[in-house]
Amino acid sequence: MNKDCKILVCDDSILARKNLTGFLTGFGYTNISEVSNGEDAVNYCRENKPDLVFLDIVMPVKDGVTATGEIMAANPDTKIIIVSSVGTQTHLKEAIKAGAKDFIQKPIDEELLKQVVENVDG
Amino acid sequence: MDNNKPYSRILETSNYLNVCMSDFVKAYIEKLVYNICMYVDSDFSLGNIEILNTFSGKCELSQQITGVPSAYSCVDGMEDALVSFAENYSHLGIKSFDVLAREAILDFLNLHNGLFVVLLSKNNICELSLDVPKQNGNYQIDLAQYRSITVIPVIFKYGTVKFYLCEI
């Protein structure tokens, strides 16, 4: 991903958003927006067509897996990475089936995040 | 378990193996102790773990674990202890029991419950999920709704934080 790509971070936890945005900023990415639920993520993606979206699974209003399917239907070029503490086999399968490119287990490992972001185009 | 690790010592010096409880609750306590050591503070001990027969009270911070088995998890305690717990977890300069303190505690509860659910999934024990953590829920714990309510007191230098696991 180019450093000027458009990134959306979606998590209902303020701490999680702050943490993830902090890592991404440290990697040199500058165009980062935040929302706090899946419905807002879908609406943001329809209007702004981000290159990369980070979605939590457990969120109010609309969960991350449902949002993934809707974002992919609206904008198939968007790359989605699920970031969640609930990385069960069932959730992983559902997320990949919905169109997610990758899955990162919370708490986020900074090096792993960097690798995933750099290779998400591949 | 590695006896040199703080979580092993904490578990060994507690009464959790002497209390009659389900394997689900035992696994929850073991993972909770591990996660507190990893992400909050390893300088604590477990108080007397109890399975309650009579209890009625409110918990402000909670999250439901859904599936089979289902359970309700809650966190409670004196505000000073909760504030210190939130700060030790988040390192955000939390000094009062405000929205950020509640967010931090719920973030830990969500992280712990998520990692617990993943552990059960990896071991092919069961596939569970989580509901959204609730803040300001004032959740009424009523024993009539549950098979059992386990109280897990975590005693830090700055006070006691109580975790409740209510098996549905």
Interface residues (C-beta under 8 A of the other chain):
Chain A: D12 S13 I14 L15 A16 V58 M59 P60 S84 S85 V86 G87 T88 Q89 T90 H91 Q105 K106 P107
Chain B: Y39 S90 L92 L100 E103 A104 L106 D107 N110 L111 N113 G114 L115 V117 V118 L120 S121 K122 E127 L128 S129 L130 D131 V132 P133
